[in-house]
Amino acid sequence: MALGRAVVDAEGAGLVGADIGVALGHCSKSNSPIFKLTTRRRSRRVDDERYSWRPALSHTLSRNQMVSGEVLQVVGKAAGIGGLALGVFLLIFRDIIRRNIFPKLSPTHAYRLITLIVSLTFLISAVGIGAYVYMHRISDDLAVEFPGHSPEPVILSHLQLIDNQRYGDAYARLSSDGKRRISFDMFTKVFETQRAPLGKALHRTFYGTAATRQLPDQTRGAFSITNYLSVFEKGRFFESVTVQAEDREWKVLFHTLAPCGPPVCP
């Protein structure tokens, strides 16, 4: 019973929180750079939990990666502009080129050859422009900085609001992207039907945190995913809260639940 899956079924918003929630039981063993978790299996209450925050080195751009991206942008831009200019030049002066460069070819064969060259030139231009646009977009996404402070206070505040069924306040604190993905009515409905029936939260065991530059749905930015093994009056669940950097602050993007099964919960 993942809240994220209910959101997807209801809104079709492409929310991947359910997939994250379902996979929590296996994240600690994953070698994926997205889910390199720092886990603590000792049982403790969330109120007493304190963990240091720092973005994982595997999720930050190295100097070499930044230089490579800049080089690719320059090369792509040059190839795009140069290819377009060369293609236009060949089209305008195709008759002169045919007479002076391919004098021994018939007009038909010469024009075919020139057409092939022009087509290849425009293809190179299109690839260059595409590479430039792609790298420019990635650079903008990666320009979002990780806040220097821990996301823990924001996460705990959100969980407390949900536990107290203050869904309006919780929704108001979502990130802009979170509000675009789900409406207030659907947000409230999901938690009223999926979270409220579980009863009070007895305690939450911190299960791991991860910093990432890209979510499984290809959304890029600066994110932190924090996982808990939560014990409610009516069962134990894996609980995941994904926050994203917005205006140099952490704001909640996803909040998902998934039933806790073997081997963690026999």
C-alpha positions in Angstrom: 0.0 0.0 0.0 2.2 2.8 -1.2 1.0 6.3 -1.1 3.0 7.2 -4.2 1.3 4.4 -6.2 -2.1 5.8 -5.1 -1.1 9.2 -6.4 0.0 7.8 -9.7 -3.2 5.8 -10.2 -5.3 8.8 -9.3 -3.5 11.6 -11.1 -1.2 9.9 -13.7 1.5 12.4 -12.6 4.4 10.1 -13.2 5.2 10.0 -9.5 8.0 7.5 -8.8 7.6 7.6 -5.0 5.9 4.2 -4.9 8.9 2.6 -6.7 11.2 4.2 -4.2 9.0 3.0 -1.3 8.7 -0.6 -2.5 12.5 -0.8 -3.0 13.5 0.5 0.4 14.0 -2.9 1.8 16.8 -3.5 -0.7 18.3 0.0 -1.0 21.0 -0.6 1.5 22.5 -3.3 -0.6 22.3 -1.4 -3.9 25.4 -0.4 -5.8 23.5 2.2 -7.7 25.1 5.7 -7.3 21.6 7.0 -6.8 20.9 4.9 -3.8 24.1 4.8 -1.8 22.7 4.8 1.7 24.2 5.4 5.0 22.3 2.9 7.2 21.8 2.6 10.9 20.0 -0.4 12.1 19.9 0.4 15.8 16.3 1.0 17.0 15.7 4.5 18.2 13.0 7.1 18.2 13.0 9.8 15.6 12.9 12.6 18.2 16.3 11.4 19.5 17.8 10.9 16.0 20.6 13.1 14.9 22.6 12.5 11.8 25.2 14.6 10.0 24.3 15.8 6.5 26.6 16.1 3.6 26.0 15.4 -0.1 27.6 12.2 -1.2 30.7 12.7 -3.3 29.4 10.4 -6.0 26.5 12.9 -6.6 28.6 16.0 -7.0 30.2 17.1 -10.3 34.0 16.7 -10.3 36.1 19.4 -11.9 36.8 17.1 -14.8 33.1 16.4 -15.5 32.4 20.2 -15.4 35.2 20.9 -17.9 34.0 18.0 -20.2 30.5 19.4 -20.2 31.8 22.9 -21.1 33.9 21.5 -23.9 31.0 19.5 -25.3 28.8 22.6 -25.2 31.4 24.6 -27.1 32.0 21.9 -29.7 28.2 21.3 -30.1 27.6 25.0 -30.6 30.4 25.3 -33.1 29.3 22.2 -35.0 25.7 23.4 -35.1 26.5 27.0 -36.4 29.3 25.8 -38.7 27.2 23.1 -40.2 24.3 25.4 -40.9 26.6 27.9 -42.5 28.4 25.3 -44.7 25.1 23.8 -45.7 23.7 27.1 -46.8 26.9 27.9 -48.7 26.8 24.7 -50.6 23.2 25.2 -51.6 23.8 28.8 -52.8 26.9 28.0 -54.8 26.0 24.4 -55.9 26.3 25.4 -59.6 29.7 26.9 -59.3 30.9 23.9 -57.2 29.6 21.5 -59.9 31.4 23.3 -62.7 34.7 23.8 -60.9 35.0 20.9 -58.6 33.1 18.2 -60.4 33.5 19.2 -64.1 33.8 15.6 -65.3 30.5 14.5 -63.7 27.2 14.8 -65.4 24.9 17.5 -63.9 22.7 14.8 -62.4 25.6 12.9 -60.7 27.1 16.2 -59.5 23.9 17.4 -58.0 23.3 14.1 -56.3 26.8 14.2 -54.7 26.3 17.8 -53.6 22.9 16.9 -52.2 24.5 14.1 -50.2 27.2 16.4 -48.9 24.6 19.0 -47.9 22.5 16.4 -46.1 25.5 15.1 -44.1 26.4 18.7 -43.2 22.9 19.5 -41.9 22.9 16.2 -40.0 26.1 17.1 -38.3 24.7 20.5 -37.6 21.5 19.0 -36.0 23.6 16.6 -33.8 25.8 19.5 -32.7 22.8 21.7 -31.8 21.2 18.8 -30.0 24.3 18.2 -28.0 24.6 21.8 -27.1 21.0 22.1 -26.0 21.2 18.9 -24.0 24.3 19.8 -22.1 23.0 23.4 -21.5 19.9 21.9 -19.9 21.9 19.5 -17.7 24.2 22.4 -16.6 21.1 24.4 -15.5 19.7 21.4 -13.6 23.1 20.7 -11.9 23.5 24.4 -11.0 21.0 23.8 -8.1 23.2 23.6 -5.0 22.6 21.3 -2.1 21.7 23.4 1.0 24.4 23.4 3.6 22.2 22.3 6.4 20.5 18.9 7.2 17.1 18.2 5.7 16.1 16.4 9.0 14.1 19.3 10.6 12.0 19.7 7.5 11.4 16.0 7.3 10.5 15.6 10.9 8.2 18.6 10.8 6.4 17.2 7.7 6.0 13.8 9.4 4.5 15.4 12.5 2.0 17.3 10.5 0.9 14.1 8.7 0.7 12.2 12.0 -1.5 15.0 13.4 -3.6 14.9 10.2 -2.8 18.5 9.4 -2.7 17.9 5.7 -3.4 21.4 4.7 -0.3 22.7 6.5 1.8 19.7 5.1 0.7 20.5 1.5 1.5 24.2 1.9 5.1 23.3 2.7 5.6 21.0 -0.4 8.0 22.1 -3.0 6.7 23.8 -6.2 7.3 20.6 -8.1 5.5 18.6 -5.5 2.4 20.8 -5.8 2.5 20.5 -9.6 2.5 16.8 -9.3 -0.5 16.4 -7.1 -3.5 18.6 -6.2 -4.4 19.5 -2.6 -7.6 17.5 -2.8 -5.8 14.4 -4.0 -3.0 14.9 -1.5 -5.6 15.0 1.3 -7.6 12.1 0.0 -4.6 9.8 -0.3 -3.4 10.4 3.3 -6.9 10.2 4.7 -7.5 6.8 3.0 -4.0 5.3 3.3 -2.2 6.8 6.3 -4.9 7.7 8.8 -6.3 4.1 9.1 -2.8 3.0 10.4 -3.3 4.9 13.6 -0.8 6.7 15.7 2.9 6.5 14.9 4.5 4.7 17.8 8.1 5.2 16.7 10.3 5.5 13.6 13.7 3.9 13.2 16.1 5.8 10.9 16.9 3.4 8.1 19.1 5.4 5.8 19.6 8.6 3.8 20.9 9.3 0.3 21.7 12.4 -1.7 21.2 12.3 -5.5 21.2 14.6 -8.5 18.6 12.6 -10.4 15.4 10.7 -9.4 14.3 7.4 -11.2 11.9 9.4 -13.3 14.8 11.4 -14.7 14.0 14.6 -12.7 17.2 16.4 -12.1 18.2 18.8 -9.3 19.4 18.4 -5.7 17.5 15.8 -3.7 17.8 13.9 -0.4 15.9 10.7 0.3 15.4 9.6 3.9 14.0 6.3 4.9 12.5 5.0 8.1 11.1 1.8 9.5 7.9 3.1 11.0 5.8 1.3 13.6 2.1 2.4 13.7 -0.7 1.1 15.8 -1.8 -1.2 13.0 1.5 -2.4 11.4 5.0 -1.7 10.4 5.9 0.1 7.2 8.8 1.5 5.3 8.4 5.2 5.1 10.3 7.4 2.7 10.4 11.2 2.4 12.1 12.8 -0.6 13.1 16.5 -0.2 14.5 18.8 -2.9 16.5 22.0 -2.8 14.4 25.0 -3.7 15.6 28.6 -3.0 18.5 27.1 -1.0 16.0 25.4 1.4 14.8 21.8 1.7 11.2 21.2 0.8 9.2 18.0 0.7 8.6 16.4 -2.8 7.4 12.9 -2.1 6.2 11.0 1.0 5.5 7.3 0.5 4.6 4.2 2.5 5.2 0.5 1.7 4.4 -2.5 3.8 7.4 -4.0 5.7 7.9 -7.6 4.7 10.5 -10.3 5.2 13.3 -10.4 6.0 13.2 -7.1 7.8 9.7 -7.7 9.1 9.0 -11.5 9.5 
